[in-house]
Amino acid sequence: MASQSAHSEGAELGRFLRARRTQTSPEHVGLTIGTGIRRTPGLRREELATLAGISIDYYVRLERGKETRPSPAVLDSLARALHMDDQERQHLRELAARAARYAPEPPPAPSRTVRPHLKLLLESLRPNPAYVISRSMDMLAWNPGGLALYAGLEDWPAKHRNLARYLFLHPAARDLFPDWDRQITACVARLRAVAGTAPDAPDAPDLTNLVGELLLKSPDFARLWERYEVTGRKPAQKTFHHPRVGTLTLTSQSMQLEGTPGQRIGAYTAEPGTPDHDAMLLLDMTAPAAAPHQEVPFASP
């Protein structure tokens, strides 16, 4: 049992290394390549091993998930060789830490309940759109503007209201975001990071189901998921082409909620007296009241 889990964690570490290797060109790391045809996209395994100062056999074991305890020095060498940024380096360390340990008993599934005081907080933030989401981006609670901001999301049953599902599968999403390509890239990077570093979290099966659904239904998601990028936070400002209130640009903020099973609160603001703030006010005034609910069940594909 323990060895199977360790192999699974090591495989995720290997998948990340392989994705970064195949997307790193020899020229980017200062290698001169010949004129022959290269069948390997990006760096070859032996090239990366040489750059990192480790044996090719050891690197192959890492990439195949058979080596699960790389030293910090090896991780740093690989990160430097692949020109990883700070976020990618941190993700690499977290994957390695997970590969080196094993949790024998999975924890119970987390409650989907949003505490009453958090619902009061959402209401007190009006007219600013706000909502509470899970690790896998399921919307668990919202104020009127928080739901209405994502045009058409209110038409879906509560258990299917997931921001990743909305971005890739709702027909209104492409029209809502003028930078839709940027939004989906950041979304997949976030899900990749969560899935890679917490595969045995209580809600991991539900995240797996969401990813499986999107892989089947969205070629765009499948393409980005294959790239295995874990950087690219969503921009602080987002522009919405909203069918109800017109174009508005809002500043977004997301915060982890203490004492919850990975829940986060997301909120949007605009400078008072600006057209964006007026549009936000109108959205709040015309949005249907948030229906009272205590718990949103996990969705199934």
Disulfide bonds with the S-S distance in Angstrom:
none
